[in-house]
Amino acid sequence: MLLIIRGKDINSDTTISAGAVVVGSGAGGATAAYLLSEAGIDVVMVEEGGYYTSENFTGRVSDMMGMLYRDSGMTPVFGKPNIPFAEGCCVGGSTVINGGLCWRTPEEILNRWSYSYKLPMLDEDYMSEIFVRIEKDLNISVQSNESANMASKKLEEGCRRLKWRYEPVPRAQVGCENSNRCPTGCPTGAKQSMLVTYIPKMLDNGSRLYSNARVEKILIRGSKAVGVEAVVRNGRRKSKLRVNAERVFLGCGSMQTPYLLKRNGFNRNIGKNLQIHLNIKVVALFDEDINPHIGTMMTSQVKEFEKENIFIGSSNFDPVYLALTLAPHANKVIERLCNNWKKVAIYLAQIKCSGVGRIFTNRFVNRPLPIYNLTREDEVRVGTALEKLAEVVFASGAKELYLPISKSPVIRSVRNIKDFLSGLTGFKNADFLSVHAMSTCAMGADNSSSAVNPFGLLHGTKNVFISDASILPESTGVNPQLTIMALVHRNMIEILNSGGH
């Protein structure tokens, strides 16, 4: 029996049965599927994107973004400014195209979720056991200083001069060869994405995986789901795949899960609590070679401003990616820096936004419509992040800095950026992006404000569970992959122990 069934393998309408169906194969969905299979349950995983392996990851940016990302990485979050949102759409989800950064959830956040949302089993001792298991499963560790990229070493140099705190980045990797291709799929399998960890383990346990299959219907009888129905693509041919199942687990992500639920008539607190992290990138020019094509994307992170929800790191790249990052600037600027790309570094600040957006649907548009507007607090935090970026970049030896804002001048000192920001009335012309969206189907004990119960069970149903970033009560500040996996792991322990109720 085939365990991996791609769209090209299906030529007619098909009906199958399973003990559980898991929709989505990213960090949350793969965790749920693996733990279900480990418990001896017959699992079918259904993934909208294609199934690819390391041999398919050529590193050609345009090809890989079209193959591995939803909307080639340009899903819009509408607001002022519009914010492109990038997420994976392939087997393994966003874990295939992220950097594998895996920070534990800060203890104060778990404590707040426990107190404010009445979520049990979030104490340090209990969660630590879960974190340890995942860290072992994914080989989460820091890379040696010898293999650190030059941009990160420069960042550390600037931090030491400023007496700022920084830490090596824990990453899901083993034997990283510094091929610098994390965002376009790891060509060696060193990055421990779901594609090379939990999904193969799930398949080894006898589970089945259907790729190129977009779930559009949740089949409901009364308050109980009996399965899902997907559209399978085989070139231009479309077929229907029906999976009859005793339990349904949704792991489609914070955009697609609420969209699927809303399209199937579920509206109770669905999609109303969108929270995001914002990525702000700057380009720095040095006198010396940085060689940004050598090394992995980030090996150190500035933690000095953790309490202010600002985290600073570097991003390795090739010239194509540099040109995209410089898009707000004139062609002559792009040409000059691309011609000197080996002396260039990209640095980024990740901020935890303070506002709340929503996911809307429209029957004429076959996609979620996310809305998020920067709050005044967000704008202040962006300004602070840009100033801190300038401080550490110039302390590390950079000579010029280019901001992600249209018509912004060349920044040659911290005073330059302070003067520029003081005359700015907003960030409507900024070129920001996000790769982390959360909380659109938040967990909680209060049924009037939450979408799912404290263990992921969708309100109003007996056997539909959500297993992705949607269930996080609030954004994490840190990269959320480990948080997502740990919360889903916690939930699965309870679900399996209680018989699925």
Disulfide bonds with the S-S distance in Angstrom:
none
